[in-house]
């Protein structure tokens, strides 16, 4: 049994290594403008989704007066989770990001610039359907995946 388990782990390792070269990062093909009402603020929000280079991740760019504040969609930028997921940098906040981020993750879009002129992502109908790049199979520009290759390693005892 131990030999069989080692063989399966080794086979899995080799299989994953050969697949790792095929794993790519993805962004949308072209910029898309979206407008809607904020669920919590009731404000009209304008948002533009723009393609991003490999390794960029998802980055929100919040227009605040004459300046733009960039907030990467990363765990360390989550400042509140009551009623909505809120990202922040300094005094600038962007709320209700969870539906958009879940949609992007579901479609494998991991590099994107999101320009937004209000305090929260417009809710639309709460689903992915109103998001043009995600309403059908998204057209993606693929990049080679950067970062570590994950491997399963077996140990002999």
PyMOL commands that place a pseudoatom at each C-alpha (Angstrom):
pseudoatom trace, name=CA, resn=UNK, resi=1, chain=A, elem=C, hetatm=0, pos=[0.000, 0.000, 0.000]
pseudoatom trace, name=CA, resn=UNK, resi=2, chain=A, elem=C, hetatm=0, pos=[2.803, 2.436, 0.857]
pseudoatom trace, name=CA, resn=UNK, resi=3, chain=A, elem=C, hetatm=0, pos=[4.439, 1.836, -2.524]
pseudoatom trace, name=CA, resn=UNK, resi=4, chain=A, elem=C, hetatm=0, pos=[1.122, 2.437, -4.293]
pseudoatom trace, name=CA, resn=UNK, resi=5, chain=A, elem=C, hetatm=0, pos=[0.622, 5.705, -2.383]
pseudoatom trace, name=CA, resn=UNK, resi=6, chain=A, elem=C, hetatm=0, pos=[4.163, 6.863, -3.213]
pseudoatom trace, name=CA, resn=UNK, resi=7, chain=A, elem=C, hetatm=0, pos=[3.598, 6.021, -6.880]
pseudoatom trace, name=CA, resn=UNK, resi=8, chain=A, elem=C, hetatm=0, pos=[0.319, 7.989, -6.956]
pseudoatom trace, name=CA, resn=UNK, resi=9, chain=A, elem=C, hetatm=0, pos=[1.925, 11.021, -5.269]
pseudoatom trace, name=CA, resn=UNK, resi=10, chain=A, elem=C, hetatm=0, pos=[4.844, 10.897, -7.714]
pseudoatom trace, name=CA, resn=UNK, resi=11, chain=A, elem=C, hetatm=0, pos=[2.468, 10.573, -10.681]
pseudoatom trace, name=CA, resn=UNK, resi=12, chain=A, elem=C, hetatm=0, pos=[0.407, 13.486, -9.343]
pseudoatom trace, name=CA, resn=UNK, resi=13, chain=A, elem=C, hetatm=0, pos=[3.582, 15.567, -8.938]
pseudoatom trace, name=CA, resn=UNK, resi=14, chain=A, elem=C, hetatm=0, pos=[4.665, 14.894, -12.508]
pseudoatom trace, name=CA, resn=UNK, resi=15, chain=A, elem=C, hetatm=0, pos=[1.160, 15.600, -13.783]
pseudoatom trace, name=CA, resn=UNK, resi=16, chain=A, elem=C, hetatm=0, pos=[0.953, 18.925, -11.925]
pseudoatom trace, name=CA, resn=UNK, resi=17, chain=A, elem=C, hetatm=0, pos=[4.416, 19.971, -13.111]
pseudoatom trace, name=CA, resn=UNK, resi=18, chain=A, elem=C, hetatm=0, pos=[3.461, 19.383, -16.736]
pseudoatom trace, name=CA, resn=UNK, resi=19, chain=A, elem=C, hetatm=0, pos=[0.202, 21.308, -16.279]
pseudoatom trace, name=CA, resn=UNK, resi=20, chain=A, elem=C, hetatm=0, pos=[1.833, 24.264, -14.512]
pseudoatom trace, name=CA, resn=UNK, resi=21, chain=A, elem=C, hetatm=0, pos=[3.261, 25.533, -17.798]
pseudoatom trace, name=CA, resn=UNK, resi=22, chain=A, elem=C, hetatm=0, pos=[-0.296, 25.728, -19.157]
pseudoatom trace, name=CA, resn=UNK, resi=23, chain=A, elem=C, hetatm=0, pos=[-1.792, 27.694, -16.250]
pseudoatom trace, name=CA, resn=UNK, resi=24, chain=A, elem=C, hetatm=0, pos=[-2.217, 31.336, -17.271]
pseudoatom trace, name=CA, resn=UNK, resi=25, chain=A, elem=C, hetatm=0, pos=[-3.315, 34.583, -15.749]
pseudoatom trace, name=CA, resn=UNK, resi=26, chain=A, elem=C, hetatm=0, pos=[-6.271, 36.241, -17.404]
pseudoatom trace, name=CA, resn=UNK, resi=27, chain=A, elem=C, hetatm=0, pos=[-7.683, 39.721, -17.998]
pseudoatom trace, name=CA, resn=UNK, resi=28, chain=A, elem=C, hetatm=0, pos=[-10.562, 41.069, -20.087]
pseudoatom trace, name=CA, resn=UNK, resi=29, chain=A, elem=C, hetatm=0, pos=[-10.042, 41.826, -23.762]
pseudoatom trace, name=CA, resn=UNK, resi=30, chain=A, elem=C, hetatm=0, pos=[-11.158, 45.476, -23.735]
pseudoatom trace, name=CA, resn=UNK, resi=31, chain=A, elem=C, hetatm=0, pos=[-12.426, 48.167, -21.362]
pseudoatom trace, name=CA, resn=UNK, resi=32, chain=A, elem=C, hetatm=0, pos=[-16.078, 48.081, -20.311]
pseudoatom trace, name=CA, resn=UNK, resi=33, chain=A, elem=C, hetatm=0, pos=[-18.080, 50.902, -18.678]
pseudoatom trace, name=CA, resn=UNK, resi=34, chain=A, elem=C, hetatm=0, pos=[-20.784, 50.039, -16.134]
pseudoatom trace, name=CA, resn=UNK, resi=35, chain=A, elem=C, hetatm=0, pos=[-23.169, 52.331, -14.249]
pseudoatom trace, name=CA, resn=UNK, resi=36, chain=A, elem=C, hetatm=0, pos=[-25.600, 51.512, -11.474]
pseudoatom trace, name=CA, resn=UNK, resi=37, chain=A, elem=C, hetatm=0, pos=[-26.914, 52.410, -8.065]
pseudoatom trace, name=CA, resn=UNK, resi=38, chain=A, elem=C, hetatm=0, pos=[-25.021, 51.689, -4.850]
pseudoatom trace, name=CA, resn=UNK, resi=39, chain=A, elem=C, hetatm=0, pos=[-26.984, 49.366, -2.561]
pseudoatom trace, name=CA, resn=UNK, resi=40, chain=A, elem=C, hetatm=0, pos=[-26.036, 51.146, 0.670]
pseudoatom trace, name=CA, resn=UNK, resi=41, chain=A, elem=C, hetatm=0, pos=[-25.425, 54.713, -0.532]
pseudoatom trace, name=CA, resn=UNK, resi=42, chain=A, elem=C, hetatm=0, pos=[-28.202, 54.975, -3.132]
pseudoatom trace, name=CA, resn=UNK, resi=43, chain=A, elem=C, hetatm=0, pos=[-25.744, 56.967, -5.272]
pseudoatom trace, name=CA, resn=UNK, resi=44, chain=A, elem=C, hetatm=0, pos=[-25.268, 56.540, -9.011]
pseudoatom trace, name=CA, resn=UNK, resi=45, chain=A, elem=C, hetatm=0, pos=[-21.855, 54.929, -9.480]
pseudoatom trace, name=CA, resn=UNK, resi=46, chain=A, elem=C, hetatm=0, pos=[-19.805, 54.799, -12.677]
pseudoatom trace, name=CA, resn=UNK, resi=47, chain=A, elem=C, hetatm=0, pos=[-17.254, 52.052, -13.020]
pseudoatom trace, name=CA, resn=UNK, resi=48, chain=A, elem=C, hetatm=0, pos=[-14.854, 51.114, -15.820]
pseudoatom trace, name=CA, resn=UNK, resi=49, chain=A, elem=C, hetatm=0, pos=[-13.220, 47.695, -15.989]
pseudoatom trace, name=CA, resn=UNK, resi=50, chain=A, elem=C, hetatm=0, pos=[-9.896, 47.843, -17.845]
pseudoatom trace, name=CA, resn=UNK, resi=51, chain=A, elem=C, hetatm=0, pos=[-7.426, 45.124, -18.859]
pseudoatom trace, name=CA, resn=UNK, resi=52, chain=A, elem=C, hetatm=0, pos=[-4.315, 44.783, -16.698]
pseudoatom trace, name=CA, resn=UNK, resi=53, chain=A, elem=C, hetatm=0, pos=[-0.882, 43.256, -17.244]
pseudoatom trace, name=CA, resn=UNK, resi=54, chain=A, elem=C, hetatm=0, pos=[0.161, 39.913, -15.811]
pseudoatom trace, name=CA, resn=UNK, resi=55, chain=A, elem=C, hetatm=0, pos=[0.932, 40.065, -12.101]
pseudoatom trace, name=CA, resn=UNK, resi=56, chain=A, elem=C, hetatm=0, pos=[-1.132, 43.210, -11.494]
pseudoatom trace, name=CA, resn=UNK, resi=57, chain=A, elem=C, hetatm=0, pos=[-4.004, 41.514, -9.680]
pseudoatom trace, name=CA, resn=UNK, resi=58, chain=A, elem=C, hetatm=0, pos=[-7.337, 43.275, -9.269]
pseudoatom trace, name=CA, resn=UNK, resi=59, chain=A, elem=C, hetatm=0, pos=[-6.850, 46.943, -8.386]
pseudoatom trace, name=CA, resn=UNK, resi=60, chain=A, elem=C, hetatm=0, pos=[-9.594, 49.473, -7.638]
pseudoatom trace, name=CA, resn=UNK, resi=61, chain=A, elem=C, hetatm=0, pos=[-8.850, 53.103, -8.568]
pseudoatom trace, name=CA, resn=UNK, resi=62, chain=A, elem=C, hetatm=0, pos=[-11.192, 55.385, -6.609]
pseudoatom trace, name=CA, resn=UNK, resi=63, chain=A, elem=C, hetatm=0, pos=[-11.645, 58.921, -7.892]
pseudoatom trace, name=CA, resn=UNK, resi=64, chain=A, elem=C, hetatm=0, pos=[-11.801, 61.273, -4.887]
pseudoatom trace, name=CA, resn=UNK, resi=65, chain=A, elem=C, hetatm=0, pos=[-11.973, 64.895, -5.948]
pseudoatom trace, name=CA, resn=UNK, resi=66, chain=A, elem=C, hetatm=0, pos=[-8.972, 65.677, -8.132]
pseudoatom trace, name=CA, resn=UNK, resi=67, chain=A, elem=C, hetatm=0, pos=[-6.975, 62.619, -7.049]
pseudoatom trace, name=CA, resn=UNK, resi=68, chain=A, elem=C, hetatm=0, pos=[-7.163, 58.883, -7.663]
pseudoatom trace, name=CA, resn=UNK, resi=69, chain=A, elem=C, hetatm=0, pos=[-6.421, 56.417, -4.861]
pseudoatom trace, name=CA, resn=UNK, resi=70, chain=A, elem=C, hetatm=0, pos=[-5.431, 52.882, -5.874]
pseudoatom trace, name=CA, resn=UNK, resi=71, chain=A, elem=C, hetatm=0, pos=[-6.498, 50.014, -3.608]
pseudoatom trace, name=CA, resn=UNK, resi=72, chain=A, elem=C, hetatm=0, pos=[-5.428, 46.487, -4.553]
pseudoatom trace, name=CA, resn=UNK, resi=73, chain=A, elem=C, hetatm=0, pos=[-8.091, 43.853, -3.802]
pseudoatom trace, name=CA, resn=UNK, resi=74, chain=A, elem=C, hetatm=0, pos=[-5.998, 42.045, -1.199]
pseudoatom trace, name=CA, resn=UNK, resi=75, chain=A, elem=C, hetatm=0, pos=[-6.836, 40.705, 2.258]
pseudoatom trace, name=CA, resn=UNK, resi=76, chain=A, elem=C, hetatm=0, pos=[-4.636, 43.267, 3.993]
pseudoatom trace, name=CA, resn=UNK, resi=77, chain=A, elem=C, hetatm=0, pos=[-6.758, 46.083, 2.494]
pseudoatom trace, name=CA, resn=UNK, resi=78, chain=A, elem=C, hetatm=0, pos=[-10.048, 44.783, 3.953]
pseudoatom trace, name=CA, resn=UNK, resi=79, chain=A, elem=C, hetatm=0, pos=[-11.076, 47.335, 6.591]
pseudoatom trace, name=CA, resn=UNK, resi=80, chain=A, elem=C, hetatm=0, pos=[-14.631, 46.205, 7.386]
pseudoatom trace, name=CA, resn=UNK, resi=81, chain=A, elem=C, hetatm=0, pos=[-16.924, 43.241, 6.781]
pseudoatom trace, name=CA, resn=UNK, resi=82, chain=A, elem=C, hetatm=0, pos=[-20.172, 44.379, 8.426]
pseudoatom trace, name=CA, resn=UNK, resi=83, chain=A, elem=C, hetatm=0, pos=[-22.968, 44.261, 5.808]
pseudoatom trace, name=CA, resn=UNK, resi=84, chain=A, elem=C, hetatm=0, pos=[-20.400, 44.315, 2.983]
pseudoatom trace, name=CA, resn=UNK, resi=85, chain=A, elem=C, hetatm=0, pos=[-16.721, 43.758, 2.247]
pseudoatom trace, name=CA, resn=UNK, resi=86, chain=A, elem=C, hetatm=0, pos=[-14.979, 47.126, 2.391]
pseudoatom trace, name=CA, resn=UNK, resi=87, chain=A, elem=C, hetatm=0, pos=[-11.513, 47.818, 1.005]
pseudoatom trace, name=CA, resn=UNK, resi=88, chain=A, elem=C, hetatm=0, pos=[-9.618, 50.882, 2.169]
pseudoatom trace, name=CA, resn=UNK, resi=89, chain=A, elem=C, hetatm=0, pos=[-6.441, 52.871, 2.004]
pseudoatom trace, name=CA, resn=UNK, resi=90, chain=A, elem=C, hetatm=0, pos=[-6.081, 55.793, 4.389]
pseudoatom trace, name=CA, resn=UNK, resi=91, chain=A, elem=C, hetatm=0, pos=[-9.460, 57.521, 4.576]
pseudoatom trace, name=CA, resn=UNK, resi=92, chain=A, elem=C, hetatm=0, pos=[-10.656, 56.222, 1.185]
pseudoatom trace, name=CA, resn=UNK, resi=93, chain=A, elem=C, hetatm=0, pos=[-13.121, 53.304, 1.154]
pseudoatom trace, name=CA, resn=UNK, resi=94, chain=A, elem=C, hetatm=0, pos=[-14.767, 51.134, -1.504]
pseudoatom trace, name=CA, resn=UNK, resi=95, chain=A, elem=C, hetatm=0, pos=[-17.669, 49.041, -0.255]
pseudoatom trace, name=CA, resn=UNK, resi=96, chain=A, elem=C, hetatm=0, pos=[-19.666, 46.064, -1.538]
pseudoatom trace, name=CA, resn=UNK, resi=97, chain=A, elem=C, hetatm=0, pos=[-16.786, 44.613, -3.559]
pseudoatom trace, name=CA, resn=UNK, resi=98, chain=A, elem=C, hetatm=0, pos=[-17.641, 40.966, -2.810]
pseudoatom trace, name=CA, resn=UNK, resi=99, chain=A, elem=C, hetatm=0, pos=[-20.071, 40.299, -5.692]
pseudoatom trace, name=CA, resn=UNK, resi=100, chain=A, elem=C, hetatm=0, pos=[-17.753, 41.726, -8.324]
pseudoatom trace, name=CA, resn=UNK, resi=101, chain=A, elem=C, hetatm=0, pos=[-14.699, 39.945, -6.915]
pseudoatom trace, name=CA, resn=UNK, resi=102, chain=A, elem=C, hetatm=0, pos=[-16.578, 36.628, -6.732]
pseudoatom trace, name=CA, resn=UNK, resi=103, chain=A, elem=C, hetatm=0, pos=[-17.666, 37.034, -10.347]
pseudoatom trace, name=CA, resn=UNK, resi=104, chain=A, elem=C, hetatm=0, pos=[-14.119, 37.772, -11.476]
pseudoatom trace, name=CA, resn=UNK, resi=105, chain=A, elem=C, hetatm=0, pos=[-12.835, 34.733, -9.580]
pseudoatom trace, name=CA, resn=UNK, resi=106, chain=A, elem=C, hetatm=0, pos=[-15.540, 32.495, -11.058]
pseudoatom trace, name=CA, resn=UNK, resi=107, chain=A, elem=C, hetatm=0, pos=[-14.518, 33.510, -14.569]
pseudoatom trace, name=CA, resn=UNK, resi=108, chain=A, elem=C, hetatm=0, pos=[-10.800, 33.237, -13.883]
pseudoatom trace, name=CA, resn=UNK, resi=109, chain=A, elem=C, hetatm=0, pos=[-10.106, 36.950, -14.349]
pseudoatom trace, name=CA, resn=UNK, resi=110, chain=A, elem=C, hetatm=0, pos=[-7.209, 37.712, -12.033]
pseudoatom trace, name=CA, resn=UNK, resi=111, chain=A, elem=C, hetatm=0, pos=[-5.745, 40.933, -13.499]
pseudoatom trace, name=CA, resn=UNK, resi=112, chain=A, elem=C, hetatm=0, pos=[-7.999, 43.966, -13.823]
pseudoatom trace, name=CA, resn=UNK, resi=113, chain=A, elem=C, hetatm=0, pos=[-8.062, 47.716, -13.223]
pseudoatom trace, name=CA, resn=UNK, resi=114, chain=A, elem=C, hetatm=0, pos=[-11.398, 48.980, -11.868]
pseudoatom trace, name=CA, resn=UNK, resi=115, chain=A, elem=C, hetatm=0, pos=[-11.959, 52.743, -12.072]
pseudoatom trace, name=CA, resn=UNK, resi=116, chain=A, elem=C, hetatm=0, pos=[-14.806, 53.816, -9.775]
pseudoatom trace, name=CA, resn=UNK, resi=117, chain=A, elem=C, hetatm=0, pos=[-16.188, 57.245, -8.911]
pseudoatom trace, name=CA, resn=UNK, resi=118, chain=A, elem=C, hetatm=0, pos=[-18.219, 56.419, -5.825]
pseudoatom trace, name=CA, resn=UNK, resi=119, chain=A, elem=C, hetatm=0, pos=[-17.997, 54.793, -2.395]
pseudoatom trace, name=CA, resn=UNK, resi=120, chain=A, elem=C, hetatm=0, pos=[-19.230, 51.351, -3.446]
pseudoatom trace, name=CA, resn=UNK, resi=121, chain=A, elem=C, hetatm=0, pos=[-19.544, 48.947, -6.350]
pseudoatom trace, name=CA, resn=UNK, resi=122, chain=A, elem=C, hetatm=0, pos=[-22.974, 49.254, -8.006]
pseudoatom trace, name=CA, resn=UNK, resi=123, chain=A, elem=C, hetatm=0, pos=[-25.102, 46.273, -7.047]
pseudoatom trace, name=CA, resn=UNK, resi=124, chain=A, elem=C, hetatm=0, pos=[-26.984, 45.838, -10.365]
pseudoatom trace, name=CA, resn=UNK, resi=125, chain=A, elem=C, hetatm=0, pos=[-29.167, 42.772, -9.714]
pseudoatom trace, name=CA, resn=UNK, resi=126, chain=A, elem=C, hetatm=0, pos=[-26.651, 41.086, -7.394]
pseudoatom trace, name=CA, resn=UNK, resi=127, chain=A, elem=C, hetatm=0, pos=[-25.573, 38.535, -10.001]
pseudoatom trace, name=CA, resn=UNK, resi=128, chain=A, elem=C, hetatm=0, pos=[-22.869, 38.322, -12.652]
pseudoatom trace, name=CA, resn=UNK, resi=129, chain=A, elem=C, hetatm=0, pos=[-25.357, 38.730, -15.521]
pseudoatom trace, name=CA, resn=UNK, resi=130, chain=A, elem=C, hetatm=0, pos=[-25.155, 42.549, -15.888]
pseudoatom trace, name=CA, resn=UNK, resi=131, chain=A, elem=C, hetatm=0, pos=[-21.355, 42.512, -16.115]
pseudoatom trace, name=CA, resn=UNK, resi=132, chain=A, elem=C, hetatm=0, pos=[-20.646, 42.472, -19.868]
pseudoatom trace, name=CA, resn=UNK, resi=133, chain=A, elem=C, hetatm=0, pos=[-17.267, 40.730, -19.740]
pseudoatom trace, name=CA, resn=UNK, resi=134, chain=A, elem=C, hetatm=0, pos=[-18.754, 37.995, -17.571]
pseudoatom trace, name=CA, resn=UNK, resi=135, chain=A, elem=C, hetatm=0, pos=[-22.272, 37.564, -18.959]
pseudoatom trace, name=CA, resn=UNK, resi=136, chain=A, elem=C, hetatm=0, pos=[-20.946, 35.043, -21.483]
pseudoatom trace, name=CA, resn=UNK, resi=137, chain=A, elem=C, hetatm=0, pos=[-17.656, 33.229, -21.758]
pseudoatom trace, name=CA, resn=UNK, resi=138, chain=A, elem=C, hetatm=0, pos=[-15.189, 36.101, -21.281]
pseudoatom trace, name=CA, resn=UNK, resi=139, chain=A, elem=C, hetatm=0, pos=[-12.670, 36.843, -23.990]
pseudoatom trace, name=CA, resn=UNK, resi=140, chain=A, elem=C, hetatm=0, pos=[-9.358, 36.752, -22.191]
pseudoatom trace, name=CA, resn=UNK, resi=141, chain=A, elem=C, hetatm=0, pos=[-5.858, 37.824, -22.967]
pseudoatom trace, name=CA, resn=UNK, resi=142, chain=A, elem=C, hetatm=0, pos=[-3.684, 35.185, -21.299]
pseudoatom trace, name=CA, resn=UNK, resi=143, chain=A, elem=C, hetatm=0, pos=[-0.253, 35.651, -19.798]
pseudoatom trace, name=CA, resn=UNK, resi=144, chain=A, elem=C, hetatm=0, pos=[2.180, 33.048, -18.478]
pseudoatom trace, name=CA, resn=UNK, resi=145, chain=A, elem=C, hetatm=0, pos=[1.493, 32.493, -14.783]
pseudoatom trace, name=CA, resn=UNK, resi=146, chain=A, elem=C, hetatm=0, pos=[4.055, 34.166, -12.545]
pseudoatom trace, name=CA, resn=UNK, resi=147, chain=A, elem=C, hetatm=0, pos=[4.915, 32.847, -9.121]
pseudoatom trace, name=CA, resn=UNK, resi=148, chain=A, elem=C, hetatm=0, pos=[5.786, 29.568, -7.488]
pseudoatom trace, name=CA, resn=UNK, resi=149, chain=A, elem=C, hetatm=0, pos=[4.898, 26.146, -8.832]
pseudoatom trace, name=CA, resn=UNK, resi=150, chain=A, elem=C, hetatm=0, pos=[3.059, 24.083, -6.224]
pseudoatom trace, name=CA, resn=UNK, resi=151, chain=A, elem=C, hetatm=0, pos=[4.149, 20.473, -5.930]
pseudoatom trace, name=CA, resn=UNK, resi=152, chain=A, elem=C, hetatm=0, pos=[3.078, 17.446, -3.935]
pseudoatom trace, name=CA, resn=UNK, resi=153, chain=A, elem=C, hetatm=0, pos=[6.123, 15.741, -2.497]
pseudoatom trace, name=CA, resn=UNK, resi=154, chain=A, elem=C, hetatm=0, pos=[6.121, 12.241, -1.068]
pseudoatom trace, name=CA, resn=UNK, resi=155, chain=A, elem=C, hetatm=0, pos=[8.469, 11.167, 1.696]
pseudoatom trace, name=CA, resn=UNK, resi=156, chain=A, elem=C, hetatm=0, pos=[9.817, 7.676, 2.167]
pseudoatom trace, name=CA, resn=UNK, resi=157, chain=A, elem=C, hetatm=0, pos=[10.086, 6.340, 5.690]
for i in range(1, 157): cmd.bond("trace and resi %d" % i, "trace and resi %d" % (i + 1))
show_as sticks, trace
zoom trace
